[in-house]
Amino acid sequence: MDLREFHRCVDHVFGVGHGRTIIESHVIATLGSATPAQLLADGVRPDHVWGALWAEFEISDEFRWGLPEPRAK
């Protein structure tokens, strides 16, 4: 997962406004008691930050590894 996909996941799951608030203010205890924004700025991989958010917010398994692939029509 790259940073762009991380932000797409956050926006999709939480909504754009609420997602940005979570990135800036939610503290992830399991990754050093820092916000996602701080962790990403410090070089923590986006997939690790997403995994921690996924676990803490009990997000659907459907989004465990990011956004699902679009289905063929």
N, C-alpha and C positions, 0 to 999 in steps of 0.2 A: 504494500500500500504506500503510495506516495502522498505528499502533503495535500495535493489537489483532491485526491480521492478521500482523504481523511475529512476535509472540509465538506465535500459532497455528502458523505455519510452523516456527519453532524447535522447539516442543513436538512437532509431528508428525514432523519429520525426525530429531531427535536424542533424543526422549524428554523428558519433563518435567524430571526431575532433571539429566540430562546437559546438556540445553539451557540450563538456568539457570546451570550451571557455565560453559558456553561464553560466555554473555552477560557474566558477571562477570569471567572470567579470560583468555579468549583475546584476544591482541593482534593486531589487523589492521594489518599494516605498510602496506598500500596506502592506508589512510585515516588516516595520521598516527600510527601506532604507539599506538593506543588500543584499549581494549576496546569491544565493542558497547554496553555500558551507558554508558560515558563518551561515546561518540560520540552516542548518542541523547540523553543529558542536555545535550550541547553543541549540539543542534539539527540534527544530521545526519539527513537523511530516512531513515525506516526502510527504504525500498526500496533505498537506496544501501548501507546496512549489510547488508541481506539479500543483495544482489548480491555483495558482498565475501565474505561467508560462503559463499555458493554456489560461488564460484570457488575459494576456499582449501581447502574441504573436498571439492571435486569432487562436488557434489551432483547427482543425476540431473537431466537437462534438463527432466523433467516438472515440477520445482519451481522453474524459473528465475524465473518471474514470480509465484510464490506457490503456494498450494494449487490444484490443479486444480478446476474447477467440477464439482459433483456431476452424475453422468449421470442423464438422465431414465429412469424405469423403464418 
